[in-house]
Amino acid sequence: MSVKHLGTGSKDVPLQEGKIRLYSMRFCPYAQRIHLVLLAKDIPHDVVNINLKNKPEWYLEKFPLGKVPALYVDGVNIYESLIIADYIDEKYPQRPLYPKDPLRKALDRILIEGFSRVINLLYKLYINPVMDALHLAPILEEMDHFEKELAKRGTPYFSGDEPGMVDYMIWPWCERLEMVRVLGGDQFKVPKERFQRMFQWSKGMLEDPAVKSHYCTPEQHARFLQSYQAGTPDFDNILV
């Protein structure tokens, strides 16, 4: 595993026998999705972190789009977080993360895809030079759907009695919600009375071994975002 993020002028890390290779960036929520899936299924893997500001030449040769996450497995490179997650779940049958029933799986996929609206709104909030609490309202409106979905399903997690694919695919952005309050103050606080089930879900997720293994505090996320906004992203601020 590369401890620090590799940049221009570096060399790729030799592959480890018997392990699949995940190329990542420690603060990328899309990459976090794949960390969670690999950890939840206890799949042997190694991680190479990539400096996305100054991408290694060898990485761009392997992955011309220069994106993370990316997976090297069986001599093939694949990318896009949802594609990788689906591949891993099908390839490695231990602890299935999707339901066996095709209809339930389709409904889970719809829920995951629907969360992209939350992602897009959060991104708009992050990139604004001055954070405006008015931008929080549409995010909460989209989150209402997930609060209602938990009530409809009647389970502690979207996937049932333990976290599954839906939970791991949306968690990275839920982990970062508290970062918004750290950066913007109490006006960005998510109201607990409005999202009682989501708060209980979050407490459960924080106890999940896979989530614990890759968790960053709101303060750590905030420090990285501030460095990113300043044009000097500190990829390694929690890795040293």
C-alpha positions in Angstrom: 0.0 0.0 0.0 1.2 3.5 -0.8 0.9 5.5 2.4 1.2 8.9 0.7 -0.5 9.9 -2.5 1.7 9.3 -5.5 2.2 12.2 -8.0 4.2 13.1 -11.1 7.6 11.5 -11.3 6.6 8.5 -9.2 6.5 4.9 -10.1 3.6 2.5 -9.7 3.8 0.2 -6.6 4.5 -3.5 -7.4 1.4 -5.7 -7.3 0.9 -8.0 -4.3 0.3 -11.6 -5.2 -3.2 -12.7 -4.3 -4.6 -9.2 -3.9 -6.6 -7.0 -6.2 -5.3 -3.4 -6.6 -7.5 -0.4 -5.8 -6.3 3.0 -6.9 -7.8 5.6 -4.6 -7.7 9.1 -3.0 -8.2 9.2 0.7 -10.8 11.9 0.6 -12.7 10.9 -2.5 -16.3 9.8 -1.6 -16.6 7.7 -4.8 -13.4 5.8 -3.9 -14.7 5.4 -0.3 -17.6 3.4 -1.7 -15.2 0.8 -3.0 -13.1 0.7 0.2 -16.3 0.0 2.1 -17.4 -2.8 -0.2 -13.9 -4.5 -0.1 -13.8 -4.2 3.7 -17.3 -5.4 4.2 -16.7 -8.5 2.1 -13.2 -9.0 3.7 -11.5 -9.2 0.3 -7.7 -9.1 0.2 -6.6 -6.0 -1.6 -4.0 -3.3 -1.6 -4.4 0.4 -2.1 -2.4 2.9 -4.0 -3.3 6.5 -3.3 -3.2 9.0 -6.3 -2.4 12.7 -6.1 -5.3 14.0 -8.3 -3.7 17.5 -8.5 -0.5 16.1 -10.0 -1.4 12.7 -11.4 1.4 10.3 -12.1 2.3 9.8 -15.8 2.0 6.0 -15.4 -1.5 6.4 -14.0 -2.7 8.4 -16.9 -1.3 5.7 -19.2 -3.3 3.0 -17.4 -6.4 5.2 -16.9 -6.5 8.0 -19.5 -9.4 9.7 -17.7 -7.3 10.0 -14.6 -10.2 9.2 -12.2 -10.4 7.3 -9.0 -11.6 4.8 -7.9 -10.0 2.4 -10.4 -9.5 -1.3 -10.0 -6.9 -3.6 -11.5 -8.0 -7.2 -11.4 -7.2 -10.3 -13.5 -5.1 -8.1 -15.7 -7.9 -5.7 -16.5 -8.5 -2.1 -15.5 -12.0 -1.0 -14.6 -13.4 2.3 -13.2 -16.6 4.1 -12.1 -17.6 3.4 -8.5 -21.0 1.8 -9.1 -19.6 -0.5 -11.9 -16.7 -1.5 -9.6 -19.1 -2.1 -6.7 -21.4 -4.3 -8.7 -18.5 -6.2 -10.2 -17.0 -7.0 -6.7 -20.4 -8.1 -5.3 -20.9 -10.5 -8.2 -17.3 -11.7 -8.4 -17.0 -12.3 -4.6 -20.2 -14.0 -3.3 -19.3 -13.8 0.4 -21.7 -11.6 2.3 -23.8 -10.5 -0.7 -24.6 -6.8 -0.5 -27.6 -6.8 -2.9 -30.8 -8.8 -2.2 -31.2 -12.0 -4.2 -34.7 -11.0 -5.4 -34.2 -9.2 -8.8 -37.1 -6.8 -8.1 -35.7 -5.8 -4.7 -32.2 -5.4 -6.3 -33.7 -3.1 -9.0 -35.4 -1.0 -6.3 -32.1 -0.7 -4.5 -30.4 0.4 -7.6 -33.0 3.1 -8.2 -32.5 4.3 -4.7 -28.7 4.5 -5.2 -29.1 6.4 -8.5 -31.6 8.8 -6.9 -29.0 9.7 -4.3 -27.0 11.4 -7.1 -29.4 14.4 -6.6 -28.1 14.8 -3.1 -24.5 14.5 -4.3 -24.9 17.2 -7.0 -26.5 19.6 -4.5 -23.8 19.0 -1.9 -21.1 19.6 -4.6 -22.7 23.0 -5.4 -22.7 23.9 -1.8 -19.0 22.9 -1.4 -17.7 24.8 -4.4 -19.3 28.1 -3.5 -16.7 30.6 -2.3 -19.2 31.6 0.5 -21.4 28.9 1.9 -25.0 30.0 2.0 -27.4 28.2 4.3 -30.1 28.6 1.7 -28.3 25.9 -0.3 -29.0 23.5 2.5 -32.7 23.5 2.0 -32.9 21.6 -1.3 -30.4 19.0 0.1 -32.7 18.4 3.1 -35.7 18.1 0.7 -33.9 15.3 -1.2 -32.9 13.6 2.1 -36.6 13.6 3.1 -37.0 10.8 0.5 -34.5 8.6 2.2 -36.0 9.3 5.7 -39.4 8.1 4.3 -37.8 5.1 2.6 -36.3 3.9 5.9 -39.7 4.2 7.5 -41.3 2.3 4.6 -38.7 -0.5 4.8 -39.0 -0.7 8.5 -35.4 -1.9 9.0 -32.5 -0.2 10.7 -30.6 -0.1 7.4 -31.7 0.4 3.9 -30.5 -3.2 3.1 -32.2 -4.8 6.2 -30.7 -5.8 9.5 -27.2 -5.0 8.5 -25.6 -2.5 6.0 -25.7 -3.5 2.3 -25.0 -1.9 -1.0 -27.4 1.0 -0.6 -26.0 1.9 2.7 -22.4 1.8 1.6 -23.1 3.7 -1.6 -24.7 6.6 0.1 -22.7 6.7 3.3 -19.6 8.7 2.1 -21.7 11.8 1.6 -23.7 11.3 4.8 -20.4 11.1 6.6 -19.5 14.5 5.2 -22.8 16.2 6.2 -21.4 17.2 9.6 -18.4 18.8 7.8 -20.8 21.4 6.5 -21.7 22.4 10.0 -18.0 22.5 11.0 -17.3 24.9 8.1 -20.5 27.0 8.1 -21.7 27.0 11.8 -24.9 25.9 13.4 -27.0 27.4 10.6 -25.9 24.3 8.6 -27.0 21.8 11.3 -29.2 19.0 10.0 -32.4 18.9 12.2 -32.6 15.7 14.2 -36.3 15.9 14.6 -36.8 15.9 10.9 -34.5 13.0 10.3 -34.9 10.7 13.3 -34.5 7.5 11.3 -31.5 8.8 9.4 -29.8 9.8 12.6 -30.4 6.3 14.0 -29.1 4.8 10.8 -26.0 7.0 11.0 -25.3 5.8 14.5 -25.5 2.2 13.3 -23.3 2.9 10.4 -20.6 4.4 12.6 -20.5 1.1 14.5 -20.0 -0.9 11.3 -16.5 -2.4 11.0 -16.0 -1.4 7.4 -17.1 2.2 8.1 -14.9 2.4 11.2 -11.9 1.2 9.1 -12.2 4.1 6.7 -13.8 6.8 8.7 -12.6 10.4 8.7 -13.9 13.0 11.3 -15.8 16.0 10.1 -12.8 18.1 11.1 -10.5 16.1 8.9 -12.9 16.4 5.9 -13.2 20.1 6.5 -9.4 20.6 6.6 -9.1 18.8 3.3 -11.9 20.7 1.7 -10.4 24.0 2.8 -7.0 23.1 1.3 -8.8 22.0 -1.9 -10.7 25.3 -2.2 -7.4 27.1 -1.6 -5.9 25.4 -4.7 -3.4 23.3 -2.6 -5.2 20.1 -1.7 -3.5 18.4 1.2 -4.1 14.8 0.3 -1.8 13.5 3.0 -3.0 15.5 6.0 -4.2 12.4 7.9 -1.8 9.9 6.4 1.4 11.1 8.1 
